[in-house]
Amino acid sequence: GFLFAAAMQKAFGDATMLLREHHIPRLSATVCGNSSTAAAKYIASVQVCRPSDRQIITTCDIKAEIIGDTQNQIECLLICTKANDAIPALSSIWDRLDRKNGAKVIVLSNGALAIRDSIQKHFNDHQDLQIITAT
């Protein structure tokens, strides 16, 4: 997931990772505004290495937020988790998907093709949502 976010940031210039709370120790926290009222914003520093010799090619800082901390609308979502965790992951942000503009959900995980029908059934075949899976 971190590498996909780094690639998206490089290609499109803006990406925000949605992470579960257990990832907080891997992140740098910054607070904007009055620290007693402002929500913490996180930065994930991702090092991209060359596979052959593990030499760092580049490092990029990606905005991150913890699921449940904000309620901003999501237009495009990449779910990078184990296939059996895809439905709980999607359920946790379901209300944030921008259905008015045809939100897109892309599931990138081993076995995603096998759970596509389960995702469609779980979310009642919403026509306002595009779910794309990879094998």
PASEBA-1860 file (N, C-alpha, C; in nm, 3 decimals):
! residues 135
1> GFLFAAAM> 0.079/-0.119/0.000/0.000/0.000/0.000/0.085/0.127/0.000 ~ 0.192/0.128/0.078/0.278/0.245/0.084/0.343/0.272/-0.052 ~ 0.384/0.166/-0.122/0.446/0.185/-0.253/0.345/0.233/-0.357 ~ 0.221/0.182/-0.352/0.117/0.231/-0.442/0.092/0.380/-0.417 ~ 0.088/0.419/-0.291/0.067/0.560/-0.257/0.182/0.646/-0.308 ~ 0.305/0.596/-0.297/0.420/0.670/-0.347/0.412/0.687/-0.499 ~ 0.372/0.581/-0.569/0.359/0.589/-0.715/0.249/0.686/-0.755 ~ 0.137/0.685/-0.683/0.028/0.779/-0.714/0.070/0.922/-0.688
9> QKAFGDAT> 0.141/0.944/-0.578/0.188/1.079/-0.546/0.281/1.129/-0.656 ~ 0.368/1.044/-0.703/0.461/1.083/-0.809/0.386/1.112/-0.939 ~ 0.288/1.031/-0.973/0.215/1.046/-1.099/0.114/1.160/-1.096 ~ 0.044/1.177/-0.985/-0.067/1.272/-0.981/-0.042/1.391/-0.889 ~ 0.060/1.384/-0.807/0.094/1.497/-0.722/0.017/1.506/-0.591 ~ -0.086/1.424/-0.573/-0.160/1.431/-0.448/-0.218/1.295/-0.415 ~ -0.184/1.246/-0.300/-0.238/1.120/-0.251/-0.244/1.129/-0.100 ~ -0.345/1.068/-0.043/-0.356/1.060/0.102/-0.384/0.915/0.137
17> MLLREHHI> -0.305/0.861/0.229/-0.326/0.724/0.272/-0.424/0.723/0.389 ~ -0.516/0.630/0.388/-0.606/0.607/0.500/-0.556/0.483/0.572 ~ -0.518/0.499/0.696/-0.454/0.389/0.768/-0.529/0.357/0.897 ~ -0.515/0.233/0.940/-0.568/0.193/1.069/-0.475/0.243/1.180 ~ -0.527/0.253/1.301/-0.452/0.310/1.412/-0.320/0.240/1.441 ~ -0.311/0.111/1.413/-0.187/0.041/1.448/-0.069/0.087/1.363 ~ -0.094/0.168/1.258/0.015/0.222/1.177/0.075/0.351/1.234 ~ 0.013/0.410/1.335/0.059/0.538/1.389/0.208/0.538/1.424
25> PRLSATVC> 0.263/0.434/1.486/0.407/0.438/1.518/0.498/0.454/1.396 ~ 0.449/0.421/1.276/0.530/0.432/1.153/0.524/0.572/1.092 ~ 0.443/0.662/1.150/0.417/0.792/1.090/0.480/0.904/1.171 ~ 0.502/1.018/1.104/0.542/1.141/1.170/0.416/1.225/1.187 ~ 0.397/1.281/1.304/0.275/1.361/1.328/0.309/1.509/1.323 ~ 0.221/1.586/1.263/0.231/1.732/1.266/0.093/1.782/1.306 ~ 0.089/1.890/1.379/-0.038/1.947/1.422/-0.048/2.086/1.363 ~ -0.160/2.114/1.297/-0.184/2.245/1.238/-0.284/2.319/1.326
33> GNSSTAAA> -0.257/2.444/1.353/-0.350/2.524/1.432/-0.328/2.502/1.581 ~ -0.428/2.535/1.661/-0.423/2.520/1.804/-0.417/2.372/1.838 ~ -0.314/2.330/1.906/-0.294/2.187/1.930/-0.405/2.124/2.014 ~ -0.480/2.204/2.090/-0.587/2.145/2.170/-0.712/2.116/2.088 ~ -0.728/2.185/1.972/-0.849/2.165/1.892/-0.821/2.104/1.755 ~ -0.698/2.112/1.708/-0.666/2.064/1.573/-0.643/1.914/1.573 ~ -0.687/1.850/1.466/-0.661/1.708/1.449/-0.517/1.690/1.401 ~ -0.454/1.585/1.447/-0.318/1.558/1.403/-0.319/1.518/1.256
41> KYIASVQV> -0.224/1.567/1.181/-0.203/1.526/1.042/-0.077/1.442/1.042 ~ -0.079/1.339/0.965/0.036/1.248/0.964/0.105/1.251/0.829 ~ 0.232/1.219/0.834/0.314/1.206/0.713/0.381/1.069/0.718 ~ 0.371/0.996/0.608/0.440/0.868/0.596/0.559/0.890/0.503 ~ 0.676/0.864/0.550/0.795/0.876/0.468/0.822/0.739/0.405 ~ 0.810/0.733/0.273/0.823/0.606/0.201/0.954/0.606/0.124 ~ 1.035/0.504/0.146/1.160/0.487/0.072/1.138/0.384/-0.037 ~ 1.164/0.423/-0.159/1.151/0.332/-0.273/1.290/0.280/-0.306
49> CRPSDRQI> 1.306/0.149/-0.299/1.437/0.087/-0.320/1.440/0.008/-0.450 ~ 1.561/0.000/-0.507/1.582/-0.085/-0.624/1.589/-0.229/-0.574 ~ 1.510/-0.320/-0.632/1.505/-0.458/-0.582/1.639/-0.531/-0.588 ~ 1.719/-0.503/-0.689/1.842/-0.581/-0.708/1.943/-0.561/-0.597 ~ 1.958/-0.438/-0.547/2.060/-0.414/-0.445/2.006/-0.338/-0.322 ~ 1.874/-0.317/-0.317/1.806/-0.250/-0.206/1.854/-0.106/-0.184 ~ 1.918/-0.047/-0.285/1.960/0.092/-0.274/1.838/0.183/-0.287 ~ 1.832/0.284/-0.202/1.719/0.377/-0.204/1.726/0.461/-0.331
57> ITTCDIKA> 1.618/0.456/-0.410/1.608/0.534/-0.532/1.552/0.672/-0.500 ~ 1.449/0.676/-0.420/1.386/0.802/-0.383/1.310/0.786/-0.252 ~ 1.285/0.896/-0.189/1.203/0.899/-0.069/1.094/1.002/-0.092 ~ 0.972/0.969/-0.058/0.867/1.070/-0.070/0.782/1.069/0.056 ~ 0.735/1.188/0.091/0.649/1.204/0.206/0.505/1.210/0.157 ~ 0.420/1.128/0.214/0.281/1.116/0.170/0.190/1.151/0.288 ~ 0.089/1.232/0.260/-0.009/1.264/0.365/-0.081/1.135/0.405 ~ -0.108/1.126/0.533/-0.180/1.009/0.584/-0.281/1.056/0.687
65> EIIGDTQN> -0.389/0.983/0.696/-0.486/1.008/0.802/-0.534/0.874/0.856 ~ -0.576/0.878/0.979/-0.626/0.757/1.044/-0.775/0.747/1.014 ~ -0.819/0.629/0.976/-0.961/0.608/0.944/-1.045/0.652/1.064 ~ -1.144/0.734/1.036/-1.232/0.783/1.140/-1.197/0.923/1.190 ~ -1.076/0.973/1.159/-1.037/1.106/1.207/-1.104/1.219/1.129 ~ -1.131/1.200/1.001/-1.193/1.304/0.920/-1.308/1.243/0.840 ~ -1.386/1.329/0.778/-1.500/1.282/0.700/-1.498/1.339/0.558 ~ -1.381/1.374/0.504/-1.372/1.425/0.368/-1.422/1.321/0.268
73> QIECLLIC> -1.486/1.368/0.159/-1.535/1.279/0.055/-1.418/1.214/-0.019 ~ -1.437/1.090/-0.062/-1.335/1.015/-0.135/-1.387/0.991/-0.276 ~ -1.309/1.035/-0.376/-1.347/1.017/-0.516/-1.291/0.888/-0.574 ~ -1.170/0.854/-0.533/-1.104/0.734/-0.584/-1.031/0.669/-0.467 ~ -1.053/0.539/-0.452/-0.996/0.467/-0.339/-0.926/0.341/-0.388 ~ -0.801/0.324/-0.347/-0.729/0.200/-0.370/-0.728/0.126/-0.237 ~ -0.779/0.004/-0.237/-0.774/-0.077/-0.116/-0.659/-0.175/-0.135 ~ -0.556/-0.157/-0.054/-0.437/-0.242/-0.062/-0.428/-0.319/0.070
81> TKANDAIP> -0.497/-0.430/0.075/-0.501/-0.513/0.194/-0.522/-0.658/0.151 ~ -0.519/-0.747/0.246/-0.549/-0.885/0.212/-0.695/-0.893/0.168 ~ -0.724/-0.981/0.075/-0.858/-0.990/0.018/-0.966/-1.007/0.125 ~ -0.938/-1.088/0.226/-1.041/-1.110/0.328/-1.063/-0.988/0.418 ~ -0.976/-0.887/0.409/-0.993/-0.763/0.485/-1.056/-0.652/0.401 ~ -1.083/-0.678/0.273/-1.133/-0.573/0.183/-1.271/-0.523/0.223 ~ -1.363/-0.613/0.257/-1.498/-0.569/0.293/-1.496/-0.488/0.423 ~ -1.428/-0.532/0.529/-1.421/-0.446/0.648/-1.355/-0.312/0.620
89> ALSSIWDR> -1.252/-0.311/0.535/-1.186/-0.184/0.502/-1.282/-0.091/0.429 ~ -1.354/-0.144/0.332/-1.450/-0.063/0.256/-1.566/-0.019/0.345 ~ -1.611/-0.105/0.433/-1.719/-0.070/0.525/-1.682/0.047/0.615 ~ -1.555/0.054/0.654/-1.512/0.158/0.748/-1.514/0.299/0.687 ~ -1.514/0.310/0.555/-1.516/0.443/0.490/-1.634/0.457/0.394 ~ -1.728/0.364/0.398/-1.839/0.360/0.302/-1.912/0.493/0.292 ~ -1.939/0.558/0.403/-2.014/0.683/0.402/-1.935/0.799/0.344 ~ -1.805/0.785/0.329/-1.722/0.893/0.274/-1.709/0.888/0.122
97> LDRKNGAK> -1.754/0.780/0.058/-1.742/0.768/-0.087/-1.832/0.870/-0.156 ~ -1.776/0.941/-0.252/-1.847/1.046/-0.326/-1.931/0.982/-0.436 ~ -2.050/0.934/-0.400/-2.135/0.865/-0.498/-2.195/0.961/-0.600 ~ -2.210/1.087/-0.564/-2.266/1.185/-0.657/-2.179/1.197/-0.783 ~ -2.050/1.181/-0.767/-1.957/1.191/-0.879/-1.901/1.055/-0.922 ~ -1.968/0.947/-0.884/-1.926/0.814/-0.929/-1.794/0.769/-0.872 ~ -1.785/0.760/-0.741/-1.661/0.717/-0.676/-1.613/0.585/-0.734 ~ -1.482/0.571/-0.741/-1.420/0.450/-0.793/-1.345/0.381/-0.680
105> VIVLSNGA> -1.365/0.250/-0.668/-1.295/0.171/-0.568/-1.216/0.065/-0.643 ~ -1.087/0.061/-0.617/-0.999/-0.037/-0.681/-0.940/-0.123/-0.570 ~ -0.964/-0.253/-0.580/-0.913/-0.346/-0.480/-0.788/-0.412/-0.539 ~ -0.673/-0.384/-0.478/-0.546/-0.442/-0.522/-0.497/-0.536/-0.413 ~ -0.527/-0.661/-0.429/-0.481/-0.760/-0.333/-0.487/-0.898/-0.396 ~ -0.410/-0.989/-0.341/-0.418/-1.126/-0.389/-0.558/-1.179/-0.360 ~ -0.621/-1.236/-0.459/-0.754/-1.292/-0.440/-0.867/-1.192/-0.454 ~ -0.839/-1.072/-0.499/-0.944/-0.970/-0.510/-1.051/-1.010/-0.611
113> LAIRDSIQ> -1.011/-1.076/-0.716/-1.109/-1.117/-0.816/-1.209/-1.217/-0.755 ~ -1.161/-1.300/-0.666/-1.247/-1.400/-0.602/-1.349/-1.337/-0.508 ~ -1.320/-1.218/-0.453/-1.415/-1.156/-0.360/-1.500/-1.048/-0.425 ~ -1.483/-1.026/-0.555/-1.560/-0.920/-0.622/-1.710/-0.938/-0.604 ~ -1.761/-1.060/-0.624/-1.904/-1.085/-0.608/-1.948/-1.060/-0.464 ~ -1.866/-1.099/-0.369/-1.900/-1.075/-0.228/-1.909/-0.926/-0.199 ~ -1.817/-0.849/-0.256/-1.821/-0.703/-0.236/-1.948/-0.646/-0.296 ~ -1.980/-0.688/-0.418/-2.102/-0.637/-0.484/-2.227/-0.672/-0.402
121> KHFNDHQD> -2.236/-0.796/-0.354/-2.352/-0.838/-0.275/-2.358/-0.763/-0.143 ~ -2.243/-0.747/-0.078/-2.238/-0.680/0.051/-2.287/-0.536/0.041 ~ -2.254/-0.472/-0.069/-2.291/-0.332/-0.086/-2.409/-0.316/-0.182 ~ -2.488/-0.423/-0.196/-2.617/-0.420/-0.267/-2.609/-0.368/-0.410 ~ -2.507/-0.407/-0.484/-2.495/-0.374/-0.626/-2.519/-0.225/-0.654 ~ -2.456/-0.138/-0.579/-2.470/0.007/-0.602/-2.423/0.042/-0.742 ~ -2.510/0.104/-0.818/-2.476/0.145/-0.954/-2.397/0.275/-0.956 ~ -2.396/0.347/-0.843/-2.325/0.474/-0.836/-2.179/0.456/-0.796
129> LQIITAT> -2.134/0.333/-0.795/-2.000/0.302/-0.749/-1.936/0.203/-0.845 ~ -1.812/0.228/-0.885/-1.740/0.135/-0.969/-1.640/0.060/-0.885 ~ -1.650/-0.072/-0.884/-1.554/-0.153/-0.810/-1.472/-0.232/-0.911 ~ -1.342/-0.212/-0.904/-1.248/-0.274/-0.997/-1.155/-0.363/-0.916 ~ -1.132/-0.483/-0.963/-1.044/-0.573/-0.889/-0.932/-0.624/-0.980 ~ -0.827/-0.667/-0.917/-0.715/-0.730/-0.986/-0.698/-0.868/-0.926 ~ -0.633/-0.957/-0.998/-0.616/-1.092/-0.944/-0.510/-1.097/-0.839
END
